[in-house]
């Protein structure tokens, strides 16, 4: 998602009708100077180039293309395509008709021929970010939120407006397919959520009169959307129409009671009370502080981790956060493990499963402990992101760390809120963020053992089982294509060390190589020199995530890690490493234990360790590429060794560097 992008903005319609928005013209030229095909799904399905719009006749062809576009570049099996196009009434010639539809698409435009590829028994369409309006929408929305976090309110508002201007109506309007409905509904829901964020910012900037007409239309189309209703009430009230605002509330109350049999929620009632008494909101919060969700999208093909999911759920229930119980205490779930083991994937999946238990807000912050090229996020900036996520206007966010922390805890008091703090450096980085309110849940992920953290439950993720690895690989690669290669699939799973990230990369590599068999892939992975390069990706792949962990080590720890690559096999004894490093056994033991805390090594018994096979290969590669200077040896031999990772580089957080801005 990084890098420059182009906007294929709609030129014939502008959702929302906000005055003053400049519609950007599509940039259709590719790097070779030819015309580029752009796809639009935020509205009726359309294909455009600089020569005009391409018509794709036939609802079946449109359903076929829409399914590939919604997959976001991932493979779509033949069975899925048939389900979308025909449902339960597929003809005997369905597979042939799908092949014909693919051939028809390739003839529409030469670039489709280049990007539409066989994947297993199905297809995948590789579309760059700037070629699909839904991806541009996501990118602009993320940029708007980043600008808002940085305090650039006007620029953030313009980005929100620009993102929403890409919509020409409901997603894939006119294409009714049961198998696609969940994805389409998800896109439309995302549109409304972003709209609510933008409207909140408009209200904070005093644009209440300018958005009245637009808000009234949205509420009429979504009469059960309580946040939109509360925003319309505020816009009316601030425009001097208190009576109309109260009428909107009464109508909403009757609608909710008549259609759902429920009363208005807490947010709507607070705004109603605020308008009645012409005073501050009872809790001192803005109306957007409730029911906000900025969790990242779930990774496709989630597999396994059943005991871990059960433990997280039990943790929420045990602390009184279950929907059937009264909240009694906050919960903290800590998930640690080596790079690529699936910590964030599990945490996000669990957060979505528990969202109904914590309905007031589900918030995500990337703490950036191991983000390449960046320092870890300091607590003040993280609190700014959380307060912004609750809808607090940038101008109302306090400057100091203590003030932000106090405001954060006050806003979530008596609320059920879920917070996911991803990629944490150490306990000190997140202490000001931890909630003390009963009924709240904080999920923390880290590549390091957070030994100072007081948690409700702690999970150290290990490798997948063979069955889980087989299922994950088969789902991504397309199981039917390799139904006769079960033994080879198991071989690949084991060669990937049952590491989820490695399995995803191996399966993706197979999808991009239609001529490869699983056996051939296994033969490449079996060659140690080729394994890490085969598991590479555009962002560096497995080697890059390993490098991020390695860069966070002290010089002494790095030297010991490289030496591990020179040892035969993956089983390690302290005295062997001490002899190789020229260090005392106690000093070596200290260094090895610090690598255990960083999940670069596993302790199998006192004085004995095991290194993951892929990490061992990475250490061997480093050993051949990096020389060990004499001064570094002296530092490891004579200087003090810390159990904790360093603060001057890599993945660690520096408390003294906190920004109060």
N, C-alpha and C positions, 0 to 999 in steps of 0.2 A: 504493500500500500504506500510505501515511501516514494518520493520523487515527484516530478512535475506531472500535472494532469490537465486535461482539457475538458471544457464543459460543453455538452451537447444540449444546450438549453432549448426548450420548446419555443418556436418562433410564431406560433399561431394562437397561443393561449398562455395566460399567466394565472396560476392558482392563487387565490386570495385577493388579487386585484389591489395590492398595496401600491399607492402612488410613489413614484420616484425610483422604482427598481429598474436598473439597466439590465436588459436581457442580453446575454452574451451570445454572439454568433458562433456556430460550431466551427472548429478548426479541423478540417477533414484531411489535411495533408500528412502523410506518413513520412518517415525519414528518407524514403526513396523518392519522394516527390509525387507519388501517386495518390489517388483518392482513397480515403479510409472509410470503411463501412461502420456506421454507428447504430447501436440498438437502443430502443426505448421501450421500457416496460412500465414506467411510472405513468400509467394511462393506457390507452389502447396500444397493442403491440405495433411498433413501427421500425422500419429500417431506412436510414438516410445516408446519402453521400452528398458531395457538393453538386452533383448532377440532379439531385432531387430525391424524392421518396421512392423506394422500391416496394412494389406491392407483392405480397406473398399470398396467392389465392388459396382458398381451401382451409377450413377450420382445423383439419387434421395436421396439415403442415405447420400451421401457426401453433398448435398445441405442442408439436414436436420441438419447434424452435424455442418456445417459451420454457419448456422443461429444461432444455440445455442451458438457457440463460439463467434461470433460477438456481441451477446447480453451481453457479459461480466458478466454472472451470473444472469442477470435479466430474468424474465419470458417472454416467447414468446407464444403468443396465437395460437390456432389451425388455425385461419384464416390467420395469418401471415405465418405460416409454409406452409400452402397449397398454398398461393400466391407465396412463394419462389420456391416451388417444381414444381408447374404446371402453375403458372400464371393465365390467364383467361380461361384456358382449363382444369380445374380440373375435374376428373371423379367423378361419384357418390360415388365411394368407397374411395375417397381421405382421409377422416377421418380415416377409417380403415387402409389404407396403412401407414398413419403417425404413428398409434399405432404399426403397425408391424415393422416400421423402428426403433421405440424406443426399441422394444423388441430385434431386431437384434443388436442394439448398446450395450445393456446390456450384450449380450452374447459375445461381442468382448473381453471384459476385465472386471474382477470383480470390478475394481474401478469405471468404468462407471456405473455399476449397483448401486453403493453406491451414486454416485453424480448426476445421472439423476433422477429428481423428477417431479411428476405432479405439475402443477401450474395453477390453474383455469382449463380451458379446454385445456391448452397447456402444455408446459414443460419448465424446466430450468435446465441448467447444471452448477453445482458449480465447478469451476476450480480455484485452487490456483494460485497465481501470477507466481510462478516458473514453472507451468505446461503449460503455454501458451506463445509462443514466443512473441506475440504482447504486452503482459503485461511486459515481461522482457525488451523489447525494450523501452517502455515508462519509466520504472523505471531507466534504464541506461541513457536514455536521460536526465531525471530530475536530476540524479546524476551528469552528465557531466556539466549541467548548474550551479548547485550548486558549484561544484569545480571551475568553471570559475569565478563565483562571488567571491569566496574566494581567487582568485589569483593563484590557482594551475593549471596552464595552461597545463603542460605536462600530468598530471593525467586526466584533462578534455578531452584532445585530445584522450587519450587512451580509455576513456569511450565512446566517440562518435564513435570511430572506432569499439569498441566491440559491441555497439548497432547496428550499420549498418551491421556488419558481420552476424547478424541473418537472414538477408534477402537473399532469394534464387531465387528471381525473383519477378514479380508483385504479389501482395497479391491474394491468392486463384487463381493462374494462372490455366487456363483450365476449371474453373467452371464458366460458363456464366449464370448468373441469373439476370434478370432485377430488381427484387425486392431487390437484394443485391448490386446493382451497386453503389449506393450513398455511402454506407459504405466502399466498396472496394476502390472506388476513394478517399475517405477521408484518408484511410490508405496509399495509394500510394502517395498522396499529402504530408502527414506527413513525409514519407520517404525522399522525395525531400527537404522538409524544413530543416530536420535535416542534410541531406547531405550538404546543403548550409551553415549551421552553422559550420559543421566540416571543410569544404573547406576554409571558412573564417579564421578559426583558423590555418589551415595549412599554408595559405598565410602569416598570421601574424608571424608565426614561421619560415618563409623563406623556406618552403618546396615546392616552386613553380615548380621546375623541376620534383620532385617526383610524382606530381599529374597531370601533363600535359596529359598523355595518358588517365587516368580515366576521366578527365574533358571533353576531346574531345569526348569520347564515350557518356557521359551523355548529352552533348549539341546536338549531332547528334540525340539522341533519344527524346530530348525535345527542338526542334528548336525555340519554342516561350517562353522559360523560360529565361527571361532577366537577372535575377540575376546570373544564371549559366553562361550565355554568358559573362557577365561582369567579372566574376571570371576567366574564360578561357582567356579572353583578358589580364587581369592583370598577370596571370601566364606566358603567352607567352611573354609579354613585359618585365617582370622581368627576364626572361630567355634569354633575348637578341634578341627576335624575334618580333621587332616592326612591321615589314611589315605584318607578319602573323596575329598579333593581329588586325591590321587595316582591313585586309581581312575578319576576323571573323565578325567584326562590319558591314562591307558592306553587307556581306551575310545575316546577321541578319536583317539589315534594309530592304533589298529587300524582305525577307520572311515575315516580319511583314506587309509591305505595300501590298504585293501580296495576303496574306491569310486573313488579318484582315483589311486592308485599313488604318492602323495607322502608325505613325512614332515611332521610339524608345522612350522609356520613359526617365525621367530625369536622373535616375541612369546610364543607358547605355550611354547617351549623355555625362555625366560628365566624365565617364571613357574614352570615346573616346577623349574628349578634353584633358584630362590629358596625354594620350599617345601621342597625336599630338604635344603638347607643351613641353613634357618632364618636367613637373612641377607639383606642388601640385594640388589637386582637387579644382575646383573653390570655393566650399563651405567649404573647409578644412575638409571634412568628408571622412571616408572610404566608399567603395561602398556598404557595408551591412547596412548602416544607414537608408535605405529606404525599405519600403514594408516588414517590419518584424512584425510577429504576434506570441506572446507567450501566448495568452489568454488560460485559461484552457478550457477543453472540456465542452460543455453545458450539464447541467443535463437533463436526459431523462424525458419525460412526463411533459414538461413545460405547465402550465395551467394558464389562467386568467391574471390578472394584466393589463388589456387592457387600463384603463385610465392612469395608470402609464407609460406604454410604449408610449402612445400618448404624454404625457407631456414631456418625455425625447426627443422624436423626435422633438417636437415643440421647445424645448429649443435649440437644434442643429440648427434648421432652423432660429430661431429668432436672433441668434448671427451671422448669415451670413455664417454658415458652411455647409449649404445645397449645394449639388453639382451643383445647378443651379445658385448659387449666388457667389459673390466675398467675401472672408473671411474678416470680419471686427473686430471681437473680440473673445477672448477665452471664453469658456463656462465651468462652474463648476456645476455638478449635485451632490447633496448630498442626500444619501439614508440612513436613520437611522431606527431603530426598534429593538424590543426585539430579544433575541437569538432564532433561529429557524424559524423566520418569512419569510425568503427567500430573504434577501437583496442581497447576492452574486449571487444567482440564477437569479434574475431579472437583476442585473448589467451585468453579463456575457451574458445573452440573448440579452439585449439591445446593448451591444458592438458588437456582431456579426451582428445584424441587421444594425448597423451604420458603419460597417467596410468599405463599399464602399464609404461612405462620407469622411472618413479619411484614404485614401489609402496608405499614406506613412509609417505608422506604427500603430499597435495596441498592446499596452504593458500592462502587468499585474504585479503588485507587491503586495505580501501579507505583509502588514505592521505589522502583528502579535500582535495586541493589546491584544487579548484574546487567544493566542496560549498557550496551557498548557505547563508549564515547561520552557518557554522561555520569555525573555524580548522583548518588542516591538522593531521593527527594527528602528534604528536611521536614521536620514535623509541622512547622508553621505553614509551609506550602501545601502539605498534605491536608491540614485542617482547612486551608482556604478552598481546596478542591471539594472537601466534604460539605462545607457550608454553602458553596456554590451549587453543589448537587442538591441541597435542600431548598434551593431557590432564593437564598439570601442575595440581594443585589450587591455587586462588587463594592459600591460605595459604603455599604453597611457592614462589611467584613472588617473586624478590628485588625490593627496592625501587628500587635504583639502576640507572642506564642501563648502566654498565659490567658490573655483576653480571648483569643480564638478558642482555646481549649474550654474555657468557662462557657462561652457562647454555644459551642458545640454540645456540651453536656446539657445545657439548659434547654436547647431546642429539641433534644430527643427524650427529655424526661417524660415519663408516663406514656412513651410510645414504643411500639415494637418495630425495631429497625435492625436490618441485617447489613453488616459492613464486611467487604472482602478486601483485605490488604494484601496485595500480591507482591512477591519478590522482595521480601523484607530483608534488610541487612542485619539488624540485631534488635534486641529488646528495647534499647534506649530510643531507637528511631520511632517506635510506635507507642510508647507509654502515654504520651499526651493524647493519643487518639482513642485509647481503649475506653469503652463505655462502662459506666457504673450503673446505668439505668436497668431496673429489672425487666426481664422479657426481651432483651436485646442479644444479638449473636454477632460475634466478630470471628471471621475465618481468616487465618494468617497462613501464607505460604512462604517458604524460604528454602534456599539451598543449604542453610546452616542450621545446626541444632541450637534452638533458642533456649539455652539452659537457664536463663534468668527469668523467663516468661512464666507467669502463673496462669496455667491453662486448665480448662475443664476437661478436655481430652486431647491427646496428642497422637498423631499418626506419622509414622515413618514409612513412606511408600517404598515398596520393593518392586522387583521385576514382576512382570505378568506371568501367570501360569501358561503352560504350553497351550491349553485350550483357549484361554483368553487371547493370547497372541495369534493363534490360528484364526480365530474369529475376526479380530481386527484387521489382519492382513487380507483375509478373503473378502471382507466387506468393501474395502477400499479398492482392491485389485480386481474384484469381480469374480466371485467364486465359480460360476459356471464355466468360465473360460479355462479354468485350471482344475476341473473336477477330477481329472485322471492323474493329478500330480500331488496327491495328499502327502506322500512321503517327502517330496521336495519342499512343499509348503512348511512342513515341520522343521526341515533342515534350515530353511531361511529364517524361521522364527528363532531358532537356537543360535544361528550365526549373528542375528541382530541382538543377541543377549537379552531377548524378551523385553527390550526397552521400547516403550510405545513410540517415541519420536523416531527411532531407527526403523521400526516396522512401518510407520506411516511413509517414511521416505522411500523405503524399499518398494512398498506397494505402489507409490506414485511413480517411481522410476519404471516399474513394469507397465503401468498404464500408458506411459509416454513412449514405450518401445513395443508396439504391437507384434513385432517379429520375435521378441524374446519369449522364452518359456520360463517357468519357475525354476526348472533344473539349470537353465543357463544362468539365471540370476544367482542361484545358489553357488554355481561354480565361480562366479566373479567374487562373491562375498567370501568364499572359502580361501581365496588368496589374500593373505594378510595385507600386502602392500596395496591392494585394490579396494579393500573393504571401506575405509573411510571416504575415499574418493567416490565410490559408488553410492554412498549414502550422503552425497552432497546435494545442495539445493541453491536457488538463486541468492539466498541470504547467507550462504556459507554452510548451512545444514548443521550436521552433528559436530563437525570440527569447530564451528563458530561458538556453539553453546558450551563446548568443553573449554574453549579458549577463554571465555568470559569467567569461568570458575578459576582457571589457572592464573589469569591476570590478577586475581584478588589475593594471591598468596604472597607471603614475604619471600625474599630471595632465598632464604634457607629452606623454606617449605617447597619452593619451586625446584630447587636443586634435588631435594629428596624425591620429589615426584618424578623428575626426569630419570633419576637413578632406578626407580621402580621399573621403568620400561626396559632396562638392561637385564633384569632378572628373568630367567626362564619360567614360564607358567604364571598363573595368577595367584598362587599361594605364597605368602611372604612371612618371614620370621625376622624379629627385631635384630637379633645378633648378626644375621646375614647382611641386612641393610647397614648396620653399624660398621661392619668390616669394609663394605664397599664404599661407604661415605667417609671413612676415617674418623668417625665420631665415637664418643662413649655410648654405651648401651642406654643409660638413662636419658641422655640428650636425644638419641635417635628415637627412643620410645615416646618422648615428649612431642617430637615433630610428627611422628606417625599418628599419634592420637589427635593432633590438631587437624590432620588430613581426614581423619574419621569424622570430626565435627563438621568439616566442609563437604562431607559426602563424596570425597574423592577416594575413599578407602573404606572397607568394612572390617570391623573387628570380629574375627571368627572364634578366638579364644585368647586368653592372656598371652601376650607376646606374639600372637599370630594374626595375620590379616589376609584379606582377600580383596583383590582389585577387579572391578568389572572388566571383562575382556576388551570392550571397546575403549575404555579408559586406558587400559594397558597398551593398546595399539597407539593411542594418542601420545602416551608418555614415551613410547619407543620412537615415534616420529620426532618428538621434541628432543630426545636424547641425541638424535642424529643431526639435528639442525641447530642446537644451541650449545655453545661451549660453556664450561664452568670456569669462570675466572678464579684466580688464586684468592683474590680479595673476598669473593663470595664464600669460598670455602672457609676462610678465616672467620668471617662473620658467623657462619653456621656453627663453627667450632667454639668460638670464644664469646660471641655476643649472647645476650639474653634471648630466649625464645618465648613468644607469647602463645598462649592457648588460642587467642582470638586472632582473627585475620587482620591485616594492617589497615590503617586509616588513610594512608597516603596515596592509595591507588586502587583500581579494580572495584571490588564489590562492597566495600565497607562504608559505613555511614560515619561522618565526623560531627559529633554533637556541637562542637564550638563553631561550626560553620553555618549554623541555622540562620536563615534569612528571616527577618521580621517584617518583610514587605508584603 
